[in-house]
Amino acid sequence: MNHFLSILLFAFAIISCDTKPKVVEPVGTGQSTGMTATPQTEISHKAFVEEVIQTSKYTYLQILEGEQKKWIAISKADVSKGAEIVYTGGLTMRAFHSAELDRTFDELLLVSNIKLAGGQSQNLFEQIQKGSGEVSKEKFKLYRARLN
C-alpha cells in the first residue's frame, strides 16, 4: 500500500509539473479594475511639464506631449512646472494606486530615462545618483539598499 501511494504521488508530481515556460499576460482589456502593465518602445518623446507632485520617493509629472496630457512617475527629482523634458521607454501602468497620495491614476507611465531638454544632457536619474538633484547621494544609497 505504501509503495502504491508513493507511485501515485510521483505520477501526480510529474503530471502537475509543466516543463514549458509560462507566459504572463496582462489581465483584462481596460474593463478590469486590476492594475496592468505594458512596456513602451524606446522612441524619444518630448513634452512639457504641466503639473508636479512630489512624494517621499517619487515625482509625479503631468505632461503635455503634443495634444495629449498624461501622467508619468520618476524617481524623486527637482523638476519645475513648465520644464521641457525628453524621455524614452517606460512601463505603462493602468489603474495605478499611489498609497502615499491616496490617488488612483487611470494610466501612469513609469519612466527611468528622462532628461531636461535644451542642452542639459544629464539624465535626471543620474542627477539623483550624483547628488546634484533634490535627493542627496546618502538618501539615494539608503533607497537603493532597501531595494536590494
Rosetta constraint file for C-alpha pairs under 8 A:
AtomPair CA 1 CA 5 HARMONIC 6.26 0.50
AtomPair CA 2 CA 6 HARMONIC 6.28 0.50
AtomPair CA 3 CA 7 HARMONIC 6.32 0.50
AtomPair CA 4 CA 8 HARMONIC 6.15 0.50
AtomPair CA 5 CA 9 HARMONIC 6.13 0.50
AtomPair CA 6 CA 10 HARMONIC 6.09 0.50
AtomPair CA 7 CA 11 HARMONIC 6.08 0.50
AtomPair CA 8 CA 12 HARMONIC 6.16 0.50
AtomPair CA 9 CA 13 HARMONIC 6.15 0.50
AtomPair CA 10 CA 14 HARMONIC 6.32 0.50
AtomPair CA 11 CA 15 HARMONIC 6.16 0.50
AtomPair CA 12 CA 16 HARMONIC 5.98 0.50
AtomPair CA 13 CA 17 HARMONIC 6.14 0.50
AtomPair CA 26 CA 36 HARMONIC 5.54 0.50
AtomPair CA 26 CA 37 HARMONIC 6.70 0.50
AtomPair CA 26 CA 38 HARMONIC 7.89 0.50
AtomPair CA 27 CA 32 HARMONIC 7.49 0.50
AtomPair CA 27 CA 34 HARMONIC 7.65 0.50
AtomPair CA 27 CA 36 HARMONIC 6.70 0.50
AtomPair CA 28 CA 32 HARMONIC 5.21 0.50
AtomPair CA 28 CA 34 HARMONIC 8.00 0.50
AtomPair CA 33 CA 95 HARMONIC 6.50 0.50
AtomPair CA 34 CA 94 HARMONIC 7.85 0.50
AtomPair CA 34 CA 95 HARMONIC 6.48 0.50
AtomPair CA 35 CA 93 HARMONIC 6.58 0.50
AtomPair CA 35 CA 94 HARMONIC 5.20 0.50
AtomPair CA 35 CA 95 HARMONIC 4.89 0.50
AtomPair CA 35 CA 96 HARMONIC 5.90 0.50
AtomPair CA 36 CA 92 HARMONIC 7.98 0.50
AtomPair CA 36 CA 93 HARMONIC 5.61 0.50
AtomPair CA 36 CA 94 HARMONIC 5.18 0.50
AtomPair CA 36 CA 95 HARMONIC 7.24 0.50
AtomPair CA 37 CA 91 HARMONIC 6.38 0.50
AtomPair CA 37 CA 92 HARMONIC 5.26 0.50
AtomPair CA 37 CA 93 HARMONIC 4.47 0.50
AtomPair CA 37 CA 94 HARMONIC 6.31 0.50
AtomPair CA 38 CA 91 HARMONIC 5.62 0.50
AtomPair CA 38 CA 92 HARMONIC 4.96 0.50
AtomPair CA 38 CA 93 HARMONIC 6.69 0.50
AtomPair CA 39 CA 89 HARMONIC 7.43 0.50
AtomPair CA 39 CA 90 HARMONIC 6.14 0.50
AtomPair CA 39 CA 91 HARMONIC 4.37 0.50
AtomPair CA 39 CA 92 HARMONIC 6.06 0.50
AtomPair CA 40 CA 89 HARMONIC 5.04 0.50
AtomPair CA 40 CA 90 HARMONIC 5.32 0.50
AtomPair CA 40 CA 91 HARMONIC 5.72 0.50
AtomPair CA 40 CA 92 HARMONIC 6.94 0.50
AtomPair CA 41 CA 88 HARMONIC 7.52 0.50
AtomPair CA 41 CA 89 HARMONIC 5.28 0.50
AtomPair CA 41 CA 90 HARMONIC 7.67 0.50
AtomPair CA 42 CA 88 HARMONIC 5.21 0.50
AtomPair CA 42 CA 89 HARMONIC 4.58 0.50
AtomPair CA 43 CA 88 HARMONIC 5.64 0.50
AtomPair CA 43 CA 89 HARMONIC 6.69 0.50
AtomPair CA 44 CA 86 HARMONIC 6.69 0.50
AtomPair CA 44 CA 87 HARMONIC 5.78 0.50
AtomPair CA 44 CA 88 HARMONIC 4.74 0.50
AtomPair CA 44 CA 89 HARMONIC 7.69 0.50
AtomPair CA 45 CA 65 HARMONIC 7.54 0.50
AtomPair CA 45 CA 86 HARMONIC 5.46 0.50
AtomPair CA 45 CA 87 HARMONIC 5.30 0.50
AtomPair CA 45 CA 88 HARMONIC 6.11 0.50
AtomPair CA 46 CA 65 HARMONIC 6.41 0.50
AtomPair CA 46 CA 84 HARMONIC 7.16 0.50
AtomPair CA 46 CA 85 HARMONIC 5.75 0.50
AtomPair CA 46 CA 86 HARMONIC 4.46 0.50
AtomPair CA 46 CA 87 HARMONIC 6.65 0.50
AtomPair CA 46 CA 117 HARMONIC 7.79 0.50
AtomPair CA 47 CA 63 HARMONIC 6.03 0.50
AtomPair CA 47 CA 64 HARMONIC 5.41 0.50
AtomPair CA 47 CA 65 HARMONIC 4.42 0.50
AtomPair CA 47 CA 66 HARMONIC 7.18 0.50
AtomPair CA 47 CA 84 HARMONIC 5.76 0.50
AtomPair CA 47 CA 85 HARMONIC 5.45 0.50
AtomPair CA 47 CA 86 HARMONIC 6.45 0.50
AtomPair CA 48 CA 63 HARMONIC 5.40 0.50
AtomPair CA 48 CA 64 HARMONIC 5.21 0.50
AtomPair CA 48 CA 65 HARMONIC 6.65 0.50
AtomPair CA 48 CA 82 HARMONIC 5.95 0.50
AtomPair CA 48 CA 83 HARMONIC 5.73 0.50
AtomPair CA 48 CA 84 HARMONIC 4.49 0.50
AtomPair CA 48 CA 85 HARMONIC 6.17 0.50
AtomPair CA 49 CA 61 HARMONIC 6.35 0.50
AtomPair CA 49 CA 62 HARMONIC 6.02 0.50
AtomPair CA 49 CA 63 HARMONIC 4.48 0.50
AtomPair CA 49 CA 64 HARMONIC 6.48 0.50
AtomPair CA 49 CA 80 HARMONIC 7.26 0.50
AtomPair CA 49 CA 81 HARMONIC 5.23 0.50
AtomPair CA 49 CA 82 HARMONIC 5.04 0.50
AtomPair CA 49 CA 83 HARMONIC 5.38 0.50
AtomPair CA 49 CA 84 HARMONIC 6.35 0.50
AtomPair CA 49 CA 85 HARMONIC 7.33 0.50
AtomPair CA 50 CA 61 HARMONIC 7.29 0.50
AtomPair CA 50 CA 62 HARMONIC 5.46 0.50
AtomPair CA 50 CA 63 HARMONIC 5.33 0.50
AtomPair CA 50 CA 64 HARMONIC 6.65 0.50
AtomPair CA 50 CA 81 HARMONIC 5.47 0.50
AtomPair CA 50 CA 82 HARMONIC 5.95 0.50
AtomPair CA 51 CA 61 HARMONIC 5.68 0.50
AtomPair CA 51 CA 62 HARMONIC 4.95 0.50
AtomPair CA 51 CA 63 HARMONIC 7.08 0.50
AtomPair CA 51 CA 81 HARMONIC 5.64 0.50
AtomPair CA 52 CA 59 HARMONIC 6.93 0.50
AtomPair CA 52 CA 60 HARMONIC 5.83 0.50
AtomPair CA 52 CA 61 HARMONIC 4.81 0.50
AtomPair CA 52 CA 62 HARMONIC 6.58 0.50
AtomPair CA 52 CA 79 HARMONIC 7.36 0.50
AtomPair CA 52 CA 80 HARMONIC 6.91 0.50
AtomPair CA 52 CA 81 HARMONIC 6.22 0.50
AtomPair CA 53 CA 59 HARMONIC 5.83 0.50
AtomPair CA 53 CA 60 HARMONIC 5.01 0.50
AtomPair CA 53 CA 61 HARMONIC 6.48 0.50
AtomPair CA 54 CA 58 HARMONIC 6.34 0.50
AtomPair CA 54 CA 59 HARMONIC 4.70 0.50
AtomPair CA 54 CA 60 HARMONIC 6.36 0.50
AtomPair CA 54 CA 76 HARMONIC 7.12 0.50
AtomPair CA 55 CA 59 HARMONIC 6.15 0.50
AtomPair CA 55 CA 60 HARMONIC 7.95 0.50
AtomPair CA 55 CA 76 HARMONIC 7.40 0.50
AtomPair CA 55 CA 100 HARMONIC 7.19 0.50
AtomPair CA 55 CA 101 HARMONIC 7.67 0.50
AtomPair CA 56 CA 76 HARMONIC 7.36 0.50
AtomPair CA 57 CA 75 HARMONIC 6.28 0.50
AtomPair CA 57 CA 76 HARMONIC 5.34 0.50
AtomPair CA 58 CA 73 HARMONIC 6.53 0.50
AtomPair CA 58 CA 74 HARMONIC 5.69 0.50
AtomPair CA 58 CA 75 HARMONIC 4.59 0.50
AtomPair CA 58 CA 76 HARMONIC 4.14 0.50
AtomPair CA 58 CA 77 HARMONIC 7.54 0.50
AtomPair CA 59 CA 73 HARMONIC 5.71 0.50
AtomPair CA 59 CA 74 HARMONIC 5.38 0.50
AtomPair CA 59 CA 75 HARMONIC 6.02 0.50
AtomPair CA 59 CA 76 HARMONIC 4.70 0.50
AtomPair CA 59 CA 77 HARMONIC 6.27 0.50
AtomPair CA 60 CA 71 HARMONIC 6.86 0.50
AtomPair CA 60 CA 72 HARMONIC 5.81 0.50
AtomPair CA 60 CA 73 HARMONIC 4.46 0.50
AtomPair CA 60 CA 74 HARMONIC 6.54 0.50
AtomPair CA 61 CA 71 HARMONIC 5.60 0.50
AtomPair CA 61 CA 72 HARMONIC 5.27 0.50
AtomPair CA 61 CA 73 HARMONIC 6.19 0.50
AtomPair CA 62 CA 69 HARMONIC 6.77 0.50
AtomPair CA 62 CA 70 HARMONIC 5.60 0.50
AtomPair CA 62 CA 71 HARMONIC 4.38 0.50
AtomPair CA 62 CA 72 HARMONIC 6.42 0.50
AtomPair CA 63 CA 69 HARMONIC 5.55 0.50
AtomPair CA 63 CA 70 HARMONIC 5.49 0.50
AtomPair CA 63 CA 71 HARMONIC 6.16 0.50
AtomPair CA 63 CA 72 HARMONIC 7.39 0.50
AtomPair CA 64 CA 68 HARMONIC 5.62 0.50
AtomPair CA 64 CA 69 HARMONIC 4.51 0.50
AtomPair CA 64 CA 70 HARMONIC 6.64 0.50
AtomPair CA 65 CA 69 HARMONIC 6.29 0.50
AtomPair CA 65 CA 70 HARMONIC 7.74 0.50
AtomPair CA 70 CA 107 HARMONIC 7.63 0.50
AtomPair CA 70 CA 108 HARMONIC 7.30 0.50
AtomPair CA 71 CA 105 HARMONIC 7.87 0.50
AtomPair CA 71 CA 107 HARMONIC 7.04 0.50
AtomPair CA 71 CA 108 HARMONIC 5.18 0.50
AtomPair CA 71 CA 109 HARMONIC 6.36 0.50
AtomPair CA 72 CA 108 HARMONIC 5.34 0.50
AtomPair CA 72 CA 109 HARMONIC 4.46 0.50
AtomPair CA 72 CA 110 HARMONIC 5.74 0.50
AtomPair CA 72 CA 111 HARMONIC 6.67 0.50
AtomPair CA 73 CA 108 HARMONIC 6.93 0.50
AtomPair CA 73 CA 109 HARMONIC 6.19 0.50
AtomPair CA 73 CA 110 HARMONIC 4.94 0.50
AtomPair CA 73 CA 111 HARMONIC 6.09 0.50
AtomPair CA 74 CA 110 HARMONIC 6.28 0.50
AtomPair CA 74 CA 111 HARMONIC 5.43 0.50
AtomPair CA 74 CA 112 HARMONIC 6.04 0.50
AtomPair CA 75 CA 112 HARMONIC 7.26 0.50
AtomPair CA 75 CA 125 HARMONIC 6.79 0.50
AtomPair CA 76 CA 128 HARMONIC 7.71 0.50
AtomPair CA 76 CA 134 HARMONIC 7.39 0.50
AtomPair CA 76 CA 135 HARMONIC 6.96 0.50
AtomPair CA 77 CA 124 HARMONIC 6.61 0.50
AtomPair CA 77 CA 125 HARMONIC 7.58 0.50
AtomPair CA 77 CA 127 HARMONIC 7.86 0.50
AtomPair CA 77 CA 128 HARMONIC 6.70 0.50
AtomPair CA 77 CA 133 HARMONIC 5.86 0.50
AtomPair CA 77 CA 134 HARMONIC 5.55 0.50
AtomPair CA 77 CA 135 HARMONIC 6.82 0.50
AtomPair CA 78 CA 133 HARMONIC 5.84 0.50
AtomPair CA 78 CA 134 HARMONIC 5.30 0.50
AtomPair CA 79 CA 83 HARMONIC 6.99 0.50
AtomPair CA 83 CA 116 HARMONIC 7.17 0.50
AtomPair CA 84 CA 116 HARMONIC 5.97 0.50
AtomPair CA 84 CA 117 HARMONIC 5.34 0.50
AtomPair CA 84 CA 118 HARMONIC 7.64 0.50
AtomPair CA 85 CA 114 HARMONIC 6.90 0.50
AtomPair CA 85 CA 115 HARMONIC 5.66 0.50
AtomPair CA 85 CA 116 HARMONIC 4.38 0.50
AtomPair CA 85 CA 117 HARMONIC 4.89 0.50
AtomPair CA 86 CA 114 HARMONIC 5.72 0.50
AtomPair CA 86 CA 115 HARMONIC 5.41 0.50
AtomPair CA 86 CA 116 HARMONIC 6.13 0.50
AtomPair CA 86 CA 117 HARMONIC 5.74 0.50
AtomPair CA 87 CA 111 HARMONIC 7.39 0.50
AtomPair CA 87 CA 113 HARMONIC 5.60 0.50
AtomPair CA 87 CA 114 HARMONIC 4.20 0.50
AtomPair CA 87 CA 115 HARMONIC 6.39 0.50
AtomPair CA 88 CA 111 HARMONIC 7.54 0.50
AtomPair CA 88 CA 113 HARMONIC 5.74 0.50
AtomPair CA 88 CA 114 HARMONIC 6.74 0.50
AtomPair CA 89 CA 111 HARMONIC 6.67 0.50
AtomPair CA 89 CA 112 HARMONIC 7.94 0.50
AtomPair CA 89 CA 113 HARMONIC 6.98 0.50
AtomPair CA 90 CA 109 HARMONIC 5.99 0.50
AtomPair CA 90 CA 110 HARMONIC 5.21 0.50
AtomPair CA 90 CA 111 HARMONIC 4.40 0.50
AtomPair CA 90 CA 112 HARMONIC 6.79 0.50
AtomPair CA 90 CA 113 HARMONIC 7.72 0.50
AtomPair CA 91 CA 109 HARMONIC 5.43 0.50
AtomPair CA 91 CA 110 HARMONIC 5.05 0.50
AtomPair CA 91 CA 111 HARMONIC 6.75 0.50
AtomPair CA 92 CA 107 HARMONIC 6.72 0.50
AtomPair CA 92 CA 108 HARMONIC 5.70 0.50
AtomPair CA 92 CA 109 HARMONIC 4.36 0.50
AtomPair CA 92 CA 110 HARMONIC 6.30 0.50
AtomPair CA 93 CA 107 HARMONIC 5.63 0.50
AtomPair CA 93 CA 108 HARMONIC 5.12 0.50
AtomPair CA 93 CA 109 HARMONIC 6.06 0.50
AtomPair CA 93 CA 110 HARMONIC 7.31 0.50
AtomPair CA 94 CA 105 HARMONIC 7.23 0.50
AtomPair CA 94 CA 106 HARMONIC 5.55 0.50
AtomPair CA 94 CA 107 HARMONIC 4.45 0.50
AtomPair CA 94 CA 108 HARMONIC 6.42 0.50
AtomPair CA 95 CA 104 HARMONIC 6.09 0.50
AtomPair CA 95 CA 105 HARMONIC 5.61 0.50
AtomPair CA 95 CA 106 HARMONIC 4.64 0.50
AtomPair CA 95 CA 107 HARMONIC 6.03 0.50
AtomPair CA 95 CA 108 HARMONIC 7.99 0.50
AtomPair CA 96 CA 104 HARMONIC 5.39 0.50
AtomPair CA 96 CA 105 HARMONIC 5.16 0.50
AtomPair CA 96 CA 106 HARMONIC 6.56 0.50
AtomPair CA 96 CA 107 HARMONIC 6.70 0.50
AtomPair CA 96 CA 108 HARMONIC 6.63 0.50
AtomPair CA 97 CA 102 HARMONIC 7.05 0.50
AtomPair CA 97 CA 103 HARMONIC 5.68 0.50
AtomPair CA 97 CA 104 HARMONIC 4.05 0.50
AtomPair CA 97 CA 105 HARMONIC 6.23 0.50
AtomPair CA 98 CA 102 HARMONIC 5.58 0.50
AtomPair CA 98 CA 103 HARMONIC 5.43 0.50
AtomPair CA 98 CA 104 HARMONIC 6.17 0.50
AtomPair CA 98 CA 105 HARMONIC 7.91 0.50
AtomPair CA 99 CA 103 HARMONIC 6.93 0.50
AtomPair CA 112 CA 125 HARMONIC 6.53 0.50
AtomPair CA 113 CA 123 HARMONIC 6.58 0.50
AtomPair CA 113 CA 124 HARMONIC 7.67 0.50
AtomPair CA 113 CA 125 HARMONIC 7.05 0.50
AtomPair CA 114 CA 123 HARMONIC 5.55 0.50
AtomPair CA 114 CA 124 HARMONIC 5.84 0.50
AtomPair CA 114 CA 125 HARMONIC 7.16 0.50
AtomPair CA 115 CA 120 HARMONIC 7.30 0.50
AtomPair CA 115 CA 121 HARMONIC 6.62 0.50
AtomPair CA 115 CA 122 HARMONIC 6.19 0.50
AtomPair CA 115 CA 123 HARMONIC 4.40 0.50
AtomPair CA 115 CA 124 HARMONIC 5.19 0.50
AtomPair CA 116 CA 120 HARMONIC 5.87 0.50
AtomPair CA 116 CA 121 HARMONIC 7.20 0.50
AtomPair CA 116 CA 122 HARMONIC 7.68 0.50
AtomPair CA 116 CA 123 HARMONIC 7.43 0.50
AtomPair CA 116 CA 124 HARMONIC 7.37 0.50
AtomPair CA 117 CA 121 HARMONIC 7.59 0.50
AtomPair CA 122 CA 126 HARMONIC 6.55 0.50
AtomPair CA 122 CA 127 HARMONIC 6.92 0.50
AtomPair CA 123 CA 127 HARMONIC 6.51 0.50
AtomPair CA 124 CA 128 HARMONIC 6.56 0.50
AtomPair CA 124 CA 133 HARMONIC 7.53 0.50
AtomPair CA 125 CA 129 HARMONIC 6.47 0.50
AtomPair CA 126 CA 130 HARMONIC 6.10 0.50
AtomPair CA 127 CA 131 HARMONIC 5.91 0.50
AtomPair CA 127 CA 132 HARMONIC 5.02 0.50
AtomPair CA 127 CA 133 HARMONIC 5.00 0.50
AtomPair CA 128 CA 132 HARMONIC 6.28 0.50
AtomPair CA 128 CA 133 HARMONIC 5.17 0.50
AtomPair CA 128 CA 134 HARMONIC 7.10 0.50
AtomPair CA 128 CA 135 HARMONIC 5.69 0.50
AtomPair CA 128 CA 136 HARMONIC 6.83 0.50
AtomPair CA 128 CA 137 HARMONIC 6.94 0.50
AtomPair CA 128 CA 140 HARMONIC 6.88 0.50
AtomPair CA 129 CA 136 HARMONIC 7.86 0.50
AtomPair CA 129 CA 137 HARMONIC 5.94 0.50
AtomPair CA 129 CA 140 HARMONIC 6.45 0.50
AtomPair CA 130 CA 136 HARMONIC 7.73 0.50
AtomPair CA 130 CA 137 HARMONIC 6.09 0.50
AtomPair CA 131 CA 135 HARMONIC 6.09 0.50
AtomPair CA 131 CA 136 HARMONIC 4.42 0.50
AtomPair CA 131 CA 137 HARMONIC 4.57 0.50
AtomPair CA 132 CA 136 HARMONIC 7.21 0.50
AtomPair CA 135 CA 139 HARMONIC 6.36 0.50
AtomPair CA 135 CA 140 HARMONIC 6.64 0.50
AtomPair CA 136 CA 140 HARMONIC 6.24 0.50
AtomPair CA 137 CA 141 HARMONIC 6.08 0.50
AtomPair CA 138 CA 142 HARMONIC 6.27 0.50
AtomPair CA 139 CA 143 HARMONIC 6.12 0.50
AtomPair CA 140 CA 144 HARMONIC 6.11 0.50
AtomPair CA 141 CA 145 HARMONIC 6.04 0.50
AtomPair CA 142 CA 146 HARMONIC 6.33 0.50
AtomPair CA 143 CA 147 HARMONIC 6.60 0.50
AtomPair CA 144 CA 148 HARMONIC 6.58 0.50
